[in-house]
Each structure stands twice: as structure tokens, then as C-alpha cells.
Amino acid sequence: MAPHDFSRRDLGLMHRAARLYYVEELNQAAIAERLTVSRPTVSRLLAEARRVGIVQITVHDPESLRTGGDDALRLAAALGLDRVWLAPRPATDLGPALTEPVGEALREAGLRAGDVLLVSSGRTVWELSHTALPALSGCEIVPTVGGVAEPEAWHQTNEITRAIAERGHGRPHFLFAQAMPSPAMRSTLAEDPEFRRVTGFWTRAQAALVGIGAPPAGRESISTSVPLDDGGLQDGVGDVCLNFYRADGRPIAFPGSDRMVRISPEQLRRVPRTIAVAAGVAKVPSIVGGARAGLFNRLVTDAPTAQALLDALGPG
């Protein structure tokens, strides 16, 4: 049977059972009690969830993982990062392909109830927010940039925050502000208690999950607040949390950048574990520039991108 042959209720039960079993690691007896069904029903729900594609299990060849591990160590040293995690296959479908290594990176962060996880905007993080990330029970999930009124979903950081919090059972917090407010609005925000409360999380976060933007000049999608015709941005190679930089990591200022709602590079550098996520050869200069700027200390990418990075960085 295909997914459309099941009722919405049946699909919902499959999803709930799968999350409890594979993400929260409850046994089948505990799931049966939680869902008020029999244990054989839980077993059937899990089997059907795998068969219709709600659950997809990947078994990697040990040799590919060993090689990936070597490349990860080499790349971390070349970029000056603490850790690198690699998806062994090309991340053509960014969210599902990178979910497993991103999950490993989040588990390594060891977040507990009350800890703060910052999240950025961007297509990759948006796709990840709709996958089965590890449980973040009781964690405070906080956006790093404004994004109200953006036409594209992946620039609506509040919605990414909400999705990650809902799937991981965390507590979402929201920034009700544009990425680049008017001067009058920015002045008002600076005095707003709720805005100050949410941005206050930026200075005490234990971890951050951020995307690395491609060079602005070639972007198909970017925040509407960013003036792409600015000469400085034309020389940019990427951004992290709307902090744009050149190939050597130097920051780029542009008209209105002083009033943007975004975590600062200094605040990002103080986060103990900032996990950047990016894949694709086009992101090679973006990743290198962001690492040189010190905007992240951990990286999740795929094996082909890692090889392209190692080739670009050379033996030294």
C-alpha cells in the first residue's frame, strides 16, 4: 500500500511511533503505553512506517566511514576547526542527506534542558528543521536573525525555530523583527523588553546550528533586506547569520548593515559549539571564508565537498 492508501490518523500514528522508537529511543512496550495501543500494533506501525518511507534507514559501508573519518580529520585541521562530520554520499537532498551527521554533531554538544541552541535562517537549516533531529527536550531554541515578512520560508527564521522546537520538544523563542528594520523601528527594538530578552540568549548559548550562505552575487535566494547591487557585497564569498565576508574572512559593511537584526561575529565566536552546515562545490569559498572569519568551529558537509575543500586548500 502507498501512503495515500492510509488515513491521516494511521499515518500520524506511524509517525509518532517511529519518532518515539528511533529518535527518543523508547522500547516498544513504552510506546504501546504512550499511544494506548497493543505492543503488536506498535510493531506493525514501525514496519509500515519503514515500508511507506516515513522511516528510511541507511547502512553505510565500514570502509567508506573509515575513509570519511580520515578526510574529516584532515579537513578540520586544514580549516582550523574543532570537528568535522561528513555525509558519505553527495547531499543532493540537503535535509535528509545531512540529518545523520548533523544529529551526531548535536549529540556531541550534549545539550540538556535549559541549555540554549541558536538557529539561523537559510535553505539548508530550513530543510533540516523538517527532518528527525535528536531530541532537544527542554532546550531553549532561539533565532539568530530577524526575518518577519520574508516571502520565502527559509528566510522566516521564526518558522525554522518553531519547527526545530516542535520536532525536538524544545521551547521556541521568536524575534518579531525584519532582518533590516527602518532606523526608527531599529531604535524602538533596542528598547523593547521582549526583543532584549530573546537577543539576550545570544550571549549565553551552549550551541548554534547555522547555515553558510553562498557568494551573494550568484545567489538565487537571499533575504530581501540584502542590497545585492552593493559593490562590497559583489566581492563577498558568503555569510553566516547575515554576517557577510570576503575570501580572507574580513567582514563586509553595506548600507543598512549597522541596523540589521543579527547575532554579531563576536557573539558567534563566543558560542562553545557553533555547527555550520553546507554542501556543494559552489560553497567551497563560502566555507573557507567563514572558517577564516572564525564564525563557526564545527562543520557538517558531504564527502565530495570535503574533497573539493581539501583540494582547494592544498597540502599546506
Phi, psi and omega in degrees: 000142177272164181306324183288350178277350180260154176285162177301322180296315180298316179296322178296319178294320177300315181296315180296317179297318181295317179298314181297324184278310187271329183263311182270352172061038172278151176279171187293328179295318180293324178294318179301319179292318181297320184267358183054050174228173180281162179294319175301327178294321177299315179301319179292318179299319180294320179295317179293323179299321177291319187291323183270357175099002175297323176246130175233120183254128179248129176249116184267146174295130182302326181294321180293326177290323179296314179296317178300322178298317178298314180297323180297317179294317179297317182292319178301317179294319183294325181268352182073034182255162178285319183211151172225136174241140183238136164279130187290342181243160179302135182274069179289331175244092198306311184301296182300322184293327185258359184301315184297308179293327176296320176300318178297318180295319179292321178295324178297332179292338176062040183291140179237170178305132181095342176287159184250127172246119176271146178226147181258177169273183178118153185298318183294314180293324177299314179296319178297328182294346180254016177246177183273082175281165181299159178297139179233042188304123177079359179283150176271119182256121193227132177286152181256352181217158171284168180182012178299138177079007174290138183285337182258139187301323185285356172255001176269084189297329177299322181289324174297316178301315181297316183296316180295319179295317181295315183288328182261001181063039174262184180250115182277149172231149190233148173251110181268072183207151173287162177295324177228088179290165173295161178305319181294317180294320181297321178296321178294318180300322182299336181258357185280124183300320181292318177299316180292326178296313183291314180292341176296335177296334184300330185270356180228025180284146175269336182203161176217144175242112188228149173269159175248117182283150178286170177308130185304322185298333182252011185284136173277335184218130180204158178306138180295346179282345187272121181280092186294343179277359179291135183299321180297318180293333178297335178269358183286153178248352180168185176207156170231119182056042179063017169265104186271150185212161177271179183300328180272005178092354180293139182289157179243124173261148179210166183306120180093352184296336181288344180247012179291146175270101184198147173297143182277159175304321180297320179291321177299319182294338180273352177287126184302321182226101175254111185263111177266144183233125178195149178209151179115142182300327180297339181271359183304307178296329179294316180293314181297314180297319179295322177294319178296329177283348180073029184274355175204156178237004176220150183221137170242124178212191177249169185299316179298320178294321178300317179295320178296323177295314180297321177296317182292323183281337177077178185291336181279000000 
